[in-house]
């Protein structure tokens, strides 16, 4: 595959991750009790805090958009998006317990993004003379 193929798939995975983040966050804001119950997490009081965490996920997803639009032009954003995904993996792995599901969610998108971005970078370096 060429670096442009890897970048195309990187962009697709980025957009899928952004969409998944926003969908989960909106549902979590609207149905906080249902999400906490489904994940078998303790009910929060007041509900503003898990809702605020979901809102922050929407904001974080906005910072992923430049990487999804044009990764070579926004290389820092692309690398930082992958780093943020693995930051989530690390944070929720350390937190442990039932919260690990949030880390696994980030790993689902972060791992393919990291691989595709690395392959695109390595392929493009190999083709430059």
C-alpha positions in Angstrom: 0.0 0.0 0.0 1.1 3.6 -0.5 1.3 6.2 2.1 -1.8 7.8 0.6 -3.7 4.5 1.2 -2.6 4.4 4.8 -3.5 8.1 5.2 -6.9 7.4 3.7 -7.6 4.6 6.2 -6.2 6.7 9.0 -8.6 9.5 8.2 -11.5 7.0 8.0 -10.7 5.6 11.4 -10.3 9.1 12.8 -13.8 10.1 11.5 -15.2 6.8 12.9 -13.7 7.5 16.3 -14.9 11.1 16.3 -18.4 10.0 15.4 -18.4 7.3 18.0 -17.1 9.7 20.7 -19.8 12.2 19.9 -22.6 9.6 19.7 -21.6 8.0 23.0 -21.2 11.5 24.6 -24.6 12.7 23.5 -26.3 9.5 24.6 -24.4 9.8 28.0 -25.6 13.3 28.5 -29.2 12.5 27.6 -29.5 9.1 29.4 -26.8 9.3 32.1 -28.6 6.9 34.5 -29.1 4.3 31.7 -25.4 4.4 30.7 -24.2 4.1 34.3 -26.6 1.3 35.0 -25.6 -0.5 31.7 -21.9 -0.3 32.6 -22.6 -1.3 36.2 -21.0 1.9 37.4 -22.1 3.6 40.6 -24.8 6.2 40.2 -23.4 9.7 40.5 -24.8 12.5 42.5 -25.1 15.1 41.1 -25.4 13.8 37.5 -23.7 17.0 36.3 -20.2 15.4 36.7 -20.6 12.4 34.3 -22.6 14.7 32.0 -19.7 17.2 32.1 -17.2 14.4 31.3 -19.3 13.5 28.3 -19.4 17.1 27.2 -15.6 17.3 27.5 -15.4 14.2 25.2 -17.3 16.2 22.6 -14.9 19.1 22.9 -11.9 16.7 22.7 -13.3 15.2 19.6 -13.4 18.6 18.0 -9.6 18.8 18.4 -9.4 15.5 16.4 -11.0 17.1 13.3 -7.9 18.7 11.8 -6.1 15.4 11.9 -9.1 13.7 10.2 -9.3 16.3 7.5 -5.6 16.5 6.5 -3.1 14.5 8.6 0.1 15.5 6.7 -0.8 19.2 7.0 -1.8 18.8 10.6 0.8 16.3 11.6 1.0 17.6 15.2 -2.8 17.2 15.5 -2.6 13.7 14.0 0.1 12.5 16.4 -1.5 14.3 19.4 -4.9 12.6 18.6 -3.2 9.2 18.8 -1.3 10.2 22.0 -4.6 11.3 23.5 -6.2 8.0 22.7 -3.4 6.2 24.5 -3.6 8.7 27.3 -7.2 7.5 27.8 -6.1 3.9 27.7 -3.4 4.5 30.3 -5.7 6.6 32.6 -8.6 4.1 32.6 -6.2 1.1 32.9 -4.7 2.7 36.1 -8.2 3.6 37.4 -9.2 -0.1 36.8 -12.4 -1.8 37.7 -15.4 -1.3 35.5 -14.0 2.0 34.1 -11.6 -0.1 32.0 -14.4 -0.1 29.3 -13.5 3.6 28.5 -9.9 2.6 28.0 -10.8 -0.2 25.8 -13.0 2.2 23.8 -9.9 4.4 23.2 -7.7 1.4 22.4 -10.2 0.4 19.7 -9.5 3.5 17.8 -6.0 4.5 19.0 -4.3 1.3 18.0 -5.3 1.3 14.4 -4.7 5.0 14.2 -1.2 4.6 15.5 -0.4 1.8 13.1 -1.8 3.5 10.1 -0.1 6.8 10.9 3.2 5.1 11.5 2.9 3.1 8.2 2.0 6.3 6.3 5.0 8.1 7.8 7.4 5.3 7.2 6.1 4.7 3.6 6.4 8.4 2.7 10.0 8.5 4.1 10.9 5.5 2.0 9.6 7.1 -1.2 11.4 10.4 -0.8 14.8 10.6 -2.4 
